[in-house]
Amino acid sequence: MACKKRVDLSFDVKLQVLDALENPEATIMKVAEKFSISKSQVGRIKQSKESLRELQQSPSILGKKRKRDQEQNGVGGALAHWMTDKVAQGARLSGHLLKKKSYRACSKQR
């Protein structure tokens, strides 16, 4: 038996897999064949049904393959806050200025 290449599915395709599993005649094997994925991947999608349905409420994530949480903590968060304030004040920011500000924030944390 040949090994299948790993297939990363986007969230909207995972939701389609869940919809296919809701069909009474559907089996994990049939759904796996339909989407050309492994049976274990279908099983993992089925196990994470609740979290996938919660993500369905966020339309911006549907085309993506992974959910990444953007933390606004630490240096990156402070820099983002500072940058937002400066832009609101009408300041023109350059990449050099942002690097300089970021470096200063990093050296203060050490």
All heavy atoms as an XYZ file, in Angstrom:
863
protein
N       0.836     -1.177      0.000
C       0.000      0.000      0.000
C       0.882      1.242      0.000
O       1.765      1.395      0.834
C      -0.902     -0.012      1.230
C      -1.866      1.100      1.264
S      -2.999      0.809      2.648
C      -3.850      2.324      2.638
N       0.664      2.145     -0.930
C       1.465      3.352     -1.049
C       1.023      4.386     -0.018
O      -0.157      4.478      0.316
C       1.319      3.936     -2.447
N       1.977      5.143      0.458
C       1.677      6.206      1.412
C       1.062      7.398      0.687
O       1.536      7.785     -0.371
C       2.937      6.656      2.127
S       3.635      5.391      3.188
N       0.029      7.952      1.273
C      -0.573      9.141      0.700
C       0.202     10.363      1.148
O       0.707     10.419      2.269
C      -2.032      9.288      1.153
C      -2.967      8.310      0.534
C      -4.394      8.639      0.950
C      -5.361      7.681      0.318
N      -6.744      7.997      0.681
N       0.278     11.340      0.268
C       0.914     12.586      0.623
C      -0.016     13.352      1.553
O      -1.231     13.335      1.397
C       1.191     13.408     -0.640
C       1.991     14.637     -0.380
C       2.331     15.355     -1.668
C       3.126     16.596     -1.348
N       3.457     17.354     -2.533
N       0.558     14.023      2.520
C      -0.231     14.779      3.487
C      -0.973     15.902      2.772
O      -0.423     16.629      1.964
C       0.680     15.362      4.549
C      -0.066     16.161      5.568
C       0.869     16.754      6.568
N       0.144     17.772      7.301
C       0.484     18.192      8.492
N       1.530     17.695      9.075
N      -0.206     19.117      9.088
N      -2.240     16.068      3.127
C      -3.081     17.092      2.517
C      -3.554     18.030      3.614
O      -4.222     17.600      4.559
C      -4.306     16.457      1.804
C      -5.191     17.533      1.204
C      -3.858     15.475      0.748
N      -3.178     19.306      3.507
C      -3.670     20.316      4.447
C      -4.940     20.911      3.886
O      -4.947     21.454      2.783
C      -2.639     21.422      4.654
C      -1.492     20.992      5.546
O      -1.703     20.087      6.375
O      -0.397     21.563      5.426
N      -6.016     20.805      4.634
C      -7.301     21.310      4.186
C      -7.583     22.668      4.805
O      -7.253     22.913      5.963
C      -8.419     20.346      4.581
C      -8.310     18.918      4.066
C      -9.440     18.074      4.621
C      -8.332     18.901      2.555
N      -8.213     23.539      4.044
C      -8.635     24.823      4.593
C      -9.868     24.591      5.467
O     -10.495     23.524      5.420
C      -8.938     25.808      3.476
O      -9.987     25.328      2.678
N     -10.204     25.600      6.268
C     -11.334     25.455      7.180
C     -12.643     25.229      6.440
O     -13.487     24.460      6.889
C     -11.452     26.668      8.100
C     -10.407     26.680      9.184
C      -9.365     27.579      9.139
C     -10.467     25.786     10.223
C      -8.395     27.584     10.122
C      -9.506     25.783     11.210
C      -8.460     26.687     11.165
N     -12.810     25.881      5.288
C     -14.067     25.679      4.565
C     -14.186     24.262      4.020
O     -15.274     23.689      4.011
C     -14.270     26.728      3.460
C     -13.097     26.853      2.524
O     -12.022     26.334      2.847
O     -13.262     27.486      1.467
N     -13.077     23.640      3.630
C     -13.117     22.245      3.171
C     -13.384     21.317      4.356
O     -14.130     20.342      4.234
C     -11.811     21.857      2.434
C     -11.808     20.385      2.073
C     -11.634     22.713      1.187
N     -12.812     21.636      5.515
C     -13.083     20.828      6.709
C     -14.569     20.886      7.065
O     -15.155     19.884      7.479
C     -12.238     21.312      7.887
C     -10.769     20.972      7.731
C      -9.966     21.486      8.895
C      -8.489     21.194      8.707
N      -7.672     21.683      9.825
N     -15.163     22.056      6.885
C     -16.603     22.173      7.137
C     -17.402     21.364      6.123
O     -18.433     20.779      6.460
C     -17.020     23.643      7.117
C     -16.499     24.483      8.283
C     -16.777     25.958      8.043
C     -17.099     24.023      9.592
N     -16.925     21.283      4.885
C     -17.578     20.444      3.883
C     -17.484     18.978      4.265
O     -18.428     18.206      4.060
C     -16.955     20.675      2.507
C     -17.252     22.031      1.911
C     -16.491     22.272      0.617
O     -15.861     21.372      0.051
N     -16.530     23.509      0.140
N     -16.345     18.586      4.836
C     -16.183     17.207      5.312
C     -17.197     16.921      6.418
O     -17.845     15.870      6.420
C     -14.737     16.955      5.802
C     -14.621     15.634      6.533
C     -13.754     17.017      4.642
N     -17.357     17.862      7.349
C     -18.343     17.681      8.417
C     -19.756     17.567      7.857
O     -20.544     16.738      8.311
C     -18.276     18.842      9.407
C     -17.080     18.853     10.350
C     -17.110     20.106     11.208
C     -17.056     17.612     11.216
N     -20.069     18.391      6.859
C     -21.392     18.319      6.233
C     -21.602     16.966      5.561
O     -22.688     16.391      5.634
C     -21.571     19.451      5.222
C     -21.639     20.822      5.895
O     -21.939     20.880      7.106
O     -21.383     21.831      5.198
N     -20.546     16.455      4.919
C     -20.650     15.154      4.263
C     -20.852     14.042      5.291
O     -21.570     13.068      5.034
C     -19.396     14.890      3.427
N     -20.242     14.180      6.460
C     -20.390     13.165      7.512
C     -21.794     13.145      8.116
O     -22.207     12.145      8.684
C     -19.363     13.396      8.620
C     -17.930     12.982      8.302
C     -16.984     13.489      9.372
C     -17.824     11.481      8.148
N     -22.512     14.254      7.995
C     -23.861     14.314      8.556
C     -24.871     13.521      7.732
O     -25.960     13.222      8.206
C     -24.302     15.777      8.690
C     -23.550     16.504      9.787
C     -23.911     17.961      9.885
O     -24.743     18.454      9.090
O     -23.358     18.630     10.770
N     -24.510     13.162      6.520
C     -25.367     12.340      5.670
C     -25.484     10.951      6.318
O     -24.474     10.346      6.671
C     -24.761     12.248      4.272
C     -25.645     11.510      3.294
O     -26.670     10.946      3.657
N     -25.225     11.511      2.053
N     -26.700     10.422      6.481
C     -26.866      9.124      7.161
C     -26.145      7.952      6.482
O     -25.698      7.028      7.150
C     -28.372      8.889      7.136
C     -28.995     10.184      6.806
C     -27.975     11.020      6.114
N     -26.009      7.983      5.159
C     -25.341      6.883      4.458
C     -23.819      7.040      4.442
O     -23.101      6.143      4.006
C     -25.816      6.777      3.002
C     -27.301      6.513      2.840
C     -28.099      7.789      2.683
O     -27.625      8.710      2.015
O     -29.200      7.850      3.235
N     -23.317      8.177      4.883
C     -21.883      8.452      4.802
C     -21.106      7.657      5.845
O     -21.525      7.537      6.989
C     -21.624      9.931      4.993
N     -19.994      7.121      5.415
C     -19.063      6.479      6.326
C     -17.755      7.248      6.253
O     -17.525      8.019      5.314
C     -18.804      5.011      5.936
O     -18.193      4.992      4.642
C     -20.092      4.207      5.927
N     -16.917      7.037      7.237
C     -15.629      7.723      7.240
C     -14.837      7.358      5.997
O     -14.199      8.205      5.378
C     -14.854      7.408      8.541
C     -15.542      8.097      9.716
C     -13.407      7.839      8.438
C     -14.895      7.873     11.050
N     -14.910      6.091      5.591
C     -14.164      5.639      4.421
C     -14.657      6.337      3.141
O     -13.858      6.794      2.325
C     -14.265      4.126      4.261
C     -13.474      3.579      3.082
S     -13.593      1.802      2.975
C     -12.177      1.374      3.950
N     -15.978      6.446      2.990
C     -16.537      7.095      1.797
C     -16.172      8.578      1.740
O     -15.829      9.111      0.689
C     -18.052      6.932      1.753
C     -18.512      5.538      1.425
C     -20.035      5.478      1.400
C     -20.531      4.064      1.161
N     -22.008      4.001      1.199
N     -16.237      9.224      2.878
C     -15.900     10.656      2.929
C     -14.409     10.854      2.652
O     -14.026     11.777      1.929
C     -16.309     11.261      4.290
C     -15.819     12.685      4.428
C     -17.817     11.205      4.463
N     -13.579      9.975      3.181
C     -12.140     10.071      2.935
C     -11.832      9.913      1.448
O     -11.009     10.642      0.892
C     -11.402      9.013      3.749
N     -12.491      8.989      0.802
C     -12.290      8.795     -0.637
C     -12.788      9.992     -1.434
O     -12.150     10.421     -2.394
C     -12.999      7.525     -1.101
C     -12.337      6.247     -0.632
C     -13.138      4.999     -0.980
O     -14.203      5.120     -1.629
O     -12.698      3.908     -0.587
N     -13.913     10.537     -1.031
C     -14.490     11.683     -1.741
C     -13.557     12.887     -1.714
O     -13.383     13.582     -2.716
C     -15.833     12.061     -1.111
C     -16.493     13.260     -1.756
C     -17.809     13.589     -1.095
C     -18.420     14.835     -1.710
N     -19.663     15.213     -1.047
N     -12.917     13.139     -0.576
C     -12.046     14.306     -0.432
C     -10.565     13.968     -0.627
O      -9.711     14.845     -0.468
C     -12.258     14.961      0.937
C     -13.581     15.663      1.058
C     -14.682     15.015      1.595
C     -13.736     16.967      0.624
C     -15.904     15.655      1.707
C     -14.946     17.618      0.726
C     -16.039     16.953      1.264
N     -10.263     12.730     -0.948
C      -8.885     12.258     -1.175
C      -7.985     12.527      0.027
O      -6.879     13.052     -0.092
C      -8.285     12.918     -2.422
O      -9.053     12.606     -3.545
N      -8.493     12.169      1.197
C      -7.716     12.298      2.425
C      -7.778     10.969      3.170
O      -8.527     10.068      2.795
C      -8.245     13.441      3.315
C      -9.730     13.257      3.645
C      -8.023     14.799      2.652
C     -10.298     14.306      4.573
N      -6.983     10.854      4.220
C      -6.957      9.602      4.966
C      -8.153      9.499      5.912
O      -8.769     10.500      6.281
C      -5.658      9.505      5.767
O      -5.639     10.478      6.785
N      -8.450      8.262      6.305
C      -9.548      8.024      7.243
C      -9.253      8.665      8.603
O     -10.157      9.186      9.250
C      -9.793      6.529      7.411
C     -10.294      5.836      6.163
C     -10.572      4.374      6.405
C      -9.259      3.654      6.621
N      -9.418      2.199      6.761
N      -7.983      8.629      8.996
C      -7.637      9.220     10.289
C      -7.824     10.734     10.273
O      -8.218     11.331     11.284
C      -6.205      8.872     10.683
O      -5.295      9.338      9.724
N      -7.574     11.363      9.125
C      -7.788     12.804      9.036
C      -9.284     13.132      9.145
O      -9.668     14.092      9.808
C      -7.218     13.367      7.741
C      -7.226     14.877      7.691
C      -6.453     15.433      6.510
O      -6.030     14.707      5.621
N      -6.279     16.734      6.499
N     -10.108     12.312      8.527
C     -11.563     12.502      8.645
C     -11.968     12.339     10.107
O     -12.786     13.105     10.626
C     -12.336     11.520      7.735
C     -13.835     11.612      7.979
C     -12.017     11.768      6.278
N     -11.393     11.358     10.783
C     -11.693     11.141     12.199
C     -11.290     12.328     13.060
O     -12.030     12.728     13.967
N     -10.122     12.915     12.772
C      -9.683     14.087     13.537
C     -10.601     15.282     13.284
O     -10.909     16.047     14.201
C      -8.239     14.444     13.184
C      -7.211     13.512     13.805
C      -5.802     14.048     13.666
N      -5.419     14.282     12.281
C      -4.876     13.382     11.467
N      -4.662     12.159     11.899
N      -4.547     13.696     10.227
N     -11.038     15.436     12.050
C     -11.966     16.527     11.728
C     -13.280     16.316     12.474
O     -13.853     17.256     13.026
C     -12.188     16.627     10.204
C     -10.904     17.099      9.518
C     -13.344     17.554      9.869
C     -10.927     17.015      8.008
N     -13.720     15.070     12.519
C     -14.976     14.749     13.215
C     -14.848     15.036     14.704
O     -15.784     15.548     15.325
C     -15.321     13.276     12.972
C     -16.669     12.871     13.501
C     -16.970     11.430     13.138
C     -18.323     10.998     13.663
N     -18.617      9.607     13.317
N     -13.688     14.734     15.293
C     -13.470     14.984     16.715
C     -13.442     16.475     17.037
O     -13.841     16.890     18.121
C     -12.162     14.361     17.183
C     -12.234     12.872     17.369
C     -10.915     12.295     17.839
O      -9.867     12.914     17.680
N     -10.973     11.095     18.399
N     -12.960     17.288     16.106
C     -12.868     18.729     16.358
C     -14.072     19.482     15.796
O     -13.978     20.659     15.460
C     -11.570     19.279     15.776
O     -11.545     19.074     14.375
N     -15.182     18.805     15.715
C     -16.403     19.356     15.120
C     -16.843     20.658     15.796
O     -17.136     21.643     15.122
C     -17.517     18.315     15.218
C     -18.844     18.749     14.673
C     -19.858     17.623     14.820
C     -21.204     18.014     14.261
N     -22.161     16.913     14.342
N     -16.863     20.676     17.127
C     -17.349     21.853     17.845
C     -16.477     23.071     17.576
O     -16.982     24.162     17.315
C     -17.426     21.577     19.355
C     -18.527     20.624     19.764
C     -18.138     19.159     19.564
O     -16.930     18.863     19.543
O     -19.045     18.332     19.402
N     -15.168     22.893     17.650
C     -14.286     24.045     17.438
C     -14.354     24.538     15.990
O     -14.282     25.739     15.737
C     -12.844     23.707     17.817
O     -12.346     22.666     17.004
N     -14.521     23.627     15.046
C     -14.650     24.044     13.645
C     -15.954     24.794     13.413
O     -15.990     25.774     12.659
C     -14.573     22.829     12.714
C     -13.200     22.187     12.578
C     -13.299     20.874     11.808
C     -12.244     23.127     11.882
N     -17.018     24.370     14.058
C     -18.301     25.066     13.917
C     -18.239     26.464     14.542
O     -18.864     27.398     14.056
C     -19.442     24.262     14.546
C     -19.757     22.974     13.827
C     -20.336     23.226     12.462
N     -20.695     21.943     11.830
C     -20.943     21.795     10.557
N     -20.874     22.821      9.746
N     -21.257     20.618     10.067
N     -17.457     26.614     15.611
C     -17.275     27.941     16.206
C     -16.527     28.856     15.248
O     -16.845     30.035     15.125
C     -16.518     27.838     17.524
C     -17.328     27.263     18.661
C     -16.511     27.070     19.916
O     -15.364     27.572     19.978
O     -17.014     26.412     20.839
N     -15.515     28.314     14.574
C     -14.739     29.105     13.617
C     -15.563     29.479     12.395
O     -15.235     30.422     11.686
C     -13.488     28.340     13.183
C     -12.423     28.152     14.255
C     -11.313     27.253     13.740
C     -11.868     29.488     14.683
N     -16.631     28.761     12.163
C     -17.500     29.034     11.026
C     -18.131     30.428     11.161
O     -18.449     31.059     10.164
C     -18.594     27.969     10.949
C     -19.442     28.033      9.708
C     -20.429     26.865      9.658
O     -20.627     26.150     10.633
N     -21.044     26.681      8.514
N     -18.249     30.905     12.389
C     -18.835     32.226     12.629
C     -17.910     33.346     12.164
O     -18.350     34.466     11.961
C     -19.143     32.401     14.121
C     -19.987     31.307     14.714
C     -21.312     31.107     14.004
O     -21.939     32.059     13.593
N     -21.722     29.859     13.842
N     -16.625     33.053     11.995
C     -15.648     34.051     11.559
C     -15.337     33.834     10.080
O     -14.526     32.983      9.729
C     -14.375     33.909     12.392
O     -13.394     34.784     11.901
N     -15.961     34.610      9.191
C     -15.777     34.371      7.749
C     -14.369     34.666      7.245
O     -13.963     34.159      6.215
C     -16.794     35.311      7.099
C     -17.100     36.335      8.113
C     -16.875     35.701      9.455
N     -13.590     35.449      7.981
C     -12.246     35.786      7.514
C     -11.290     34.598      7.584
O     -10.247     34.597      6.942
C     -11.678     36.934      8.339
O     -11.542     36.546      9.685
N     -11.626     33.577      8.327
C     -10.721     32.450      8.517
C     -11.030     31.277      7.582
O     -10.239     30.357      7.457
C     -10.748     31.995      9.993
C      -9.489     31.218     10.330
C     -11.965     31.158     10.284
C      -9.272     31.038     11.786
N     -12.152     31.307      6.896
C     -12.597     30.136      6.138
C     -11.617     29.692      5.057
O     -11.437     28.514      4.840
C     -13.974     30.400      5.539
C     -15.108     30.468      6.554
C     -16.425     30.714      5.853
C     -15.181     29.212      7.387
N     -10.973     30.580      4.363
C     -10.053     30.176      3.304
C      -8.684     29.772      3.816
O      -7.855     29.269      3.070
N      -8.427     29.974      5.095
C      -7.114     29.699      5.670
C      -7.019     28.252      6.134
O      -8.007     27.591      6.360
C      -6.850     30.641      6.830
C      -6.828     32.091      6.376
C      -6.538     33.006      7.512
C      -6.539     34.439      6.990
N      -6.312     35.386      8.046
N      -5.786     27.790      6.266
C      -5.573     26.407      6.686
C      -5.313     26.271      8.173
O      -5.540     25.226      8.757
C      -4.394     25.810      5.906
C      -4.714     25.684      4.426
C      -3.601     25.006      3.690
C      -3.978     24.887      2.218
N      -2.983     24.176      1.458
N      -4.810     27.346      8.788
C      -4.517     27.298     10.215
C      -5.019     28.564     10.885
O      -4.987     29.640     10.313
C      -3.010     27.190     10.448
C      -2.477     25.837     10.068
C      -0.990     25.754     10.358
N      -0.477     24.445     10.070
C      -0.212     23.983      8.864
N      -0.410     24.729      7.819
N       0.260     22.777      8.687
N      -5.421     28.410     12.129
C      -5.833     29.561     12.916
C      -4.629     30.007     13.733
O      -4.079     29.242     14.516
C      -6.980     29.169     13.851
C      -7.466     30.311     14.701
C      -8.597     29.845     15.596
C      -9.065     30.963     16.472
N      -8.270     31.115     17.667
N      -4.227     31.220     13.519
C      -3.091     31.761     14.257
C      -3.585     32.915     15.124
O      -4.165     33.866     14.617
C      -2.016     32.244     13.300
C      -1.370     31.109     12.566
C      -0.230     31.614     11.712
N       0.513     30.517     11.145
C       0.304     30.020      9.935
N      -0.623     30.517      9.168
N       1.031     29.017      9.489
N      -3.324     32.812     16.398
C      -3.703     33.877     17.310
C      -2.618     34.932     17.287
O      -1.444     34.634     17.478
C      -3.861     33.353     18.735
C      -5.039     32.418     18.864
O      -6.028     32.633     18.139
O      -4.967     31.481     19.677
N      -3.014     36.158     17.046
C      -2.058     37.253     17.078
C      -2.111     37.886     18.448
O      -3.113     38.466     18.842
C      -2.381     38.278     16.011
C      -2.180     37.755     14.619
C      -2.368     38.852     13.595
O      -2.711     39.963     13.917
N      -2.128     38.504     12.356
N      -1.031     37.727     19.153
C      -0.967     38.274     20.495
C      -0.457     39.703     20.434
O       0.507     39.992     19.750
C      -0.045     37.433     21.367
C      -0.550     36.024     21.571
C       0.364     35.218     22.460
O       1.214     35.814     23.142
O       0.218     33.998     22.458
N      -1.106     40.583     21.125
C      -0.680     41.966     21.202
C       0.021     42.201     22.535
O      -0.260     43.156     23.245
C      -1.891     42.901     21.040
C      -2.486     42.876     19.672
C      -1.546     43.466     18.633
O      -0.831     44.417     18.897
N      -1.543     42.879     17.457
N       0.919     41.305     22.874
C       1.648     41.407     24.129
C       3.106     41.716     23.844
O       3.603     41.522     22.750
C       1.560     40.102     24.922
C       0.138     39.729     25.250
O      -0.712     40.598     25.355
N      -0.134     38.457     25.409
N       3.802     42.153     24.840
C       5.230     42.348     24.730
C       5.602     43.478     23.785
O       4.878     44.454     23.607
N       6.763     43.331     23.162
C       7.320     44.364     22.303
C       6.430     44.608     21.092
O       6.149     45.760     20.735
C       8.746     43.974     21.851
C       9.279     44.992     20.862
C       9.661     43.866     23.042
N       5.965     43.546     20.455
C       5.132     43.701     19.264
C       3.854     44.441     19.555
O       3.426     45.315     18.788
N       3.233     44.140     20.674
C       2.003     44.821     21.061
C       2.241     46.282     21.396
O       1.465     47.161     21.014
N       3.340     46.545     22.109
C       3.669     47.926     22.468
C       3.987     48.734     21.221
O       3.567     49.891     21.089
C       4.846     47.943     23.438
N       4.719     48.123     20.303
C       5.067     48.811     19.061
C       3.809     49.080     18.225
O       3.650     50.169     17.665
C       6.069     47.984     18.249
C       6.570     48.615     16.955
C       7.311     49.910     17.250
C       7.468     47.653     16.204
N       2.913     48.115     18.169
C       1.669     48.291     17.418
C       0.828     49.406     18.030
O       0.239     50.222     17.313
C       0.881     46.986     17.381
N       0.792     49.455     19.343
C       0.051     50.509     20.041
C       0.649     51.882     19.734
O      -0.065     52.836     19.422
C       0.092     50.243     21.554
C      -1.232     50.256     22.206
N      -2.160     49.274     22.010
C      -1.792     51.158     23.047
C      -3.228     49.551     22.713
N      -3.034     50.693     23.356
N       1.965     51.988     19.858
C       2.663     53.245     19.593
C       2.436     53.688     18.154
O       2.167     54.858     17.886
C       4.156     53.068     19.881
C       4.979     54.266     19.556
C       5.178     55.355     20.341
C       5.701     54.497     18.350
N       5.982     56.253     19.707
C       6.324     55.756     18.467
C       5.892     53.771     17.179
C       7.116     56.288     17.470
C       6.675     54.304     16.176
C       7.283     55.548     16.319
N       2.544     52.736     17.232
C       2.383     53.040     15.815
C       0.961     53.533     15.522
O       0.770     54.511     14.795
C       2.697     51.797     14.976
C       2.746     52.059     13.494
S       3.244     50.604     12.588
C       1.707     49.751     12.493
N      -0.041     52.891     16.105
C      -1.433     53.304     15.907
C      -1.651     54.728     16.412
O      -2.301     55.537     15.746
C      -2.381     52.335     16.633
O      -2.125     51.009     16.181
C      -3.832     52.678     16.374
N      -1.084     55.028     17.586
C      -1.216     56.376     18.139
C      -0.563     57.417     17.236
O      -1.136     58.483     16.983
C      -0.603     56.450     19.540
C      -1.408     55.685     20.575
O      -2.598     55.387     20.305
O      -0.848     55.387     21.644
N       0.638     57.119     16.753
C       1.363     58.070     15.904
C       0.647     58.300     14.572
O       0.571     59.427     14.088
C       2.799     57.593     15.646
C       3.674     57.659     16.869
C       3.823     59.086     17.350
C       4.674     59.177     18.578
N       4.758     60.526     19.128
N       0.124     57.251     13.990
C      -0.605     57.389     12.725
C      -1.875     58.213     12.941
O      -2.239     59.049     12.110
C      -0.922     56.000     12.116
C      -1.886     56.105     10.962
C       0.367     55.325     11.670
N      -2.529     58.013     14.081
C      -3.730     58.788     14.402
C      -3.392     60.270     14.571
O      -4.206     61.142     14.267
C      -4.379     58.251     15.664
N      -2.173     60.551     15.029
C      -1.727     61.934     15.192
C      -1.271     62.541     13.864
O      -0.950     63.720     13.806
C      -0.587     62.012     16.204
C      -0.993     61.631     17.608
C       0.204     61.506     18.541
O       1.344     61.744     18.164
N      -0.066     61.104     19.781
N      -1.208     61.712     12.824
C      -0.814     62.209     11.514
C       0.674     62.105     11.232
O       1.171     62.696     10.267
N       1.402     61.387     12.041
C       2.850     61.249     11.844
C       3.145     60.305     10.684
O       2.380     59.378     10.417
C       3.508     60.727     13.117
N       4.236     60.577      9.978
C       4.684     59.691      8.899
C       5.754     58.768      9.470
O       6.741     59.231     10.031
C       5.240     60.508      7.744
C       4.164     61.405      7.129
C       4.699     62.206      6.000
N       4.953     61.294      4.881
C       5.775     61.571      3.878
N       6.426     62.696      3.853
N       5.945     60.700      2.908
N       5.543     57.484      9.352
C       6.452     56.502      9.935
C       7.206     55.768      8.835
O       6.628     55.360      7.846
C       5.672     55.498     10.784
C       4.810     56.093     11.905
C       4.023     55.004     12.590
C       5.674     56.836     12.891
N       8.493     55.593      9.064
C       9.311     54.837      8.113
C       9.710     53.510      8.745
O       9.619     53.322      9.959
C      10.565     55.629      7.750
O      11.406     55.764      8.889
N      10.165     52.594      7.904
C      10.633     51.310      8.409
C      11.809     51.465      9.343
O      11.933     50.770     10.354
N      12.692     52.421      9.025
C      13.858     52.678      9.862
C      13.430     53.126     11.267
O      13.977     52.669     12.269
C      14.749     53.742      9.213
C      15.930     54.116     10.038
N      17.007     53.270     10.215
C      16.203     55.233     10.761
C      17.890     53.854     11.005
N      17.430     55.051     11.350
N      12.454     54.021     11.328
C      11.965     54.509     12.617
C      11.331     53.375     13.426
O      11.551     53.266     14.631
C      10.945     55.637     12.405
C      10.336     56.248     13.655
C      11.418     56.931     14.490
C       9.262     57.238     13.284
N      10.570     52.509     12.770
C       9.937     51.385     13.470
C      10.987     50.416     14.007
O      10.862     49.914     15.127
C       8.959     50.665     12.551
C       7.732     51.477     12.129
C       6.908     50.684     11.124
C       6.899     51.857     13.322
N      12.018     50.149     13.214
C      13.095     49.263     13.684
C      13.791     49.862     14.893
O      14.096     49.164     15.865
C      14.110     49.029     12.570
C      13.624     48.103     11.487
C      14.704     47.932     10.438
C      14.195     47.135      9.257
N      15.227     47.005      8.217
N      14.046     51.167     14.836
C      14.722     51.852     15.928
C      13.876     51.794     17.209
O      14.382     51.498     18.289
C      14.977     53.299     15.515
C      15.811     54.101     16.462
C      16.065     55.486     15.872
C      16.853     56.357     16.816
N      17.050     57.707     16.267
N      12.598     52.057     17.056
C      11.682     52.028     18.205
C      11.589     50.607     18.783
O      11.599     50.419     19.995
C      10.296     52.513     17.764
C       9.304     52.625     18.863
C       9.612     53.770     19.788
C       8.495     53.953     20.792
N       8.804     54.969     21.781
N      11.528     49.611     17.923
C      11.461     48.227     18.357
C      12.732     47.825     19.103
O      12.680     47.157     20.128
C      11.239     47.309     17.157
O      11.245     45.973     17.552
N      13.882     48.250     18.585
C      15.159     47.926     19.226
C      15.214     48.529     20.624
O      15.640     47.892     21.574
C      16.325     48.425     18.376
C      17.665     48.168     19.009
C      18.213     46.880     19.017
C      18.373     49.183     19.636
C      19.433     46.619     19.612
C      19.590     48.940     20.228
C      20.116     47.667     20.227
O      21.305     47.420     20.818
N      14.749     49.772     20.758
C      14.746     50.436     22.068
C      13.828     49.680     23.040
O      14.162     49.509     24.212
C      14.284     51.879     21.942
C      15.317     52.784     21.366
C      14.831     54.210     21.353
N      15.796     55.087     20.733
C      15.548     56.320     20.390
N      14.342     56.849     20.602
N      16.476     57.063     19.835
N      12.689     49.254     22.568
C      11.750     48.532     23.438
C      12.349     47.204     23.875
O      12.175     46.794     25.022
C      10.438     48.321     22.715
N      13.072     46.533     22.969
C      13.707     45.246     23.326
C      14.797     45.447     24.364
O      14.919     44.647     25.287
C      14.304     44.581     22.088
S      13.080     43.851     21.012
N      15.582     46.480     24.206
C      16.687     46.704     25.146
C      16.165     47.106     26.526
O      16.802     46.825     27.533
C      17.649     47.758     24.597
O      16.988     49.006     24.450
N      14.996     47.722     26.604
C      14.417     48.075     27.900
C      13.934     46.847     28.643
O      13.922     46.821     29.867
C      13.248     49.045     27.718
C      13.693     50.445     27.383
C      12.488     51.362     27.256
C      12.914     52.757     26.860
N      11.752     53.643     26.703
N      13.510     45.803     27.905
C      12.994     44.587     28.549
C      14.104     43.732     29.128
O      13.866     42.914     29.994
C      12.186     43.763     27.567
C      10.813     44.296     27.346
C       9.956     43.326     26.562
O      10.463     42.414     25.916
N       8.649     43.516     26.616
N      15.299     43.878     28.662
C      16.420     43.024     29.130
C      16.915     43.379     30.467
O      16.858     44.179     31.163
C      17.576     43.091     28.127
C      17.198     42.432     26.844
C      18.346     42.484     25.890
N      17.865     42.026     24.587
C      18.564     42.095     23.496
N      19.764     42.584     23.514
N      18.092     41.676     22.378
